[in-house]
Amino acid sequence: METNLTHEQSLALINEMILRAQNNFQKGRKYPLIFWGYTTAVIAILNYVLLQMLDNPYQSFWLWCLMFPAGIVSACIDRRINRTVLVKTHIDRIGEKVWKGFTLGVVVFLATLFAAAIRHQSSEIFLLTTPVIMVMIGICEFASAIVYRYKPWYGVAALFGVGAIGCAFLPTDIHFIVLAVCMILGFVVPGHILFHQAKQNHV
């Protein structure tokens, strides 16, 4: 049986969904943010160090294969968090799909880069890797800011955008330092802020 809601009832329902999604966001996003922030920053810094030390610096890029087991760990964290979130809203599902789309986009982007490098027998195309991925992260952060109405995320999105533009003027090895800084400021710091807010609010 269909229920016709008034304009005021519809707004109240939407606001309730948004508040619940914000609560779930505050409760659930802090751990993935901290985990991915530290993981990506550490790998990026190690990649920079190995670029300076190895006789064949290109071997250092194999470090990024660690992102696959990190993804498994992250999935376990998400599964545990999902058990603690009492009620998921449609807004929560939209937010999750934004980041799932990001993951798929990164895979397709990297596959495209490798195919283009092989086709044109050039490795210079890989100069785009870090800045483009940073732009993609910024877009996801911007979308998250809209979905959850979480204003600080607009600043985080801008941070990754500025970092991506900055990479255009810097040597390739410095891209990893820029990425590490952006991950710390854009993931780890907000993650700890959410953790503190959740603790204060007993979430």
Secondary structure, 3 states (H helix, E strand, C coil): CCCCCCHHHHHHHHHHHHHHHHHHHHHHCHHHHHHHHHHHHHHHHHHHHHHHHCCCHHHHHHHHHHHHHHHHHHHHHHHHHHHHCCCCCHHHHHHHHHHHHHHHHHHHHHHHHHHHHHHHCCCHHHHHHHHHHHHHHHHHHHHHHHHHCCCHHHHHHHHHHHHHHHHCCCCHHHHHHHHHHHHHHHHHHHHHHHHHHHHHCCC
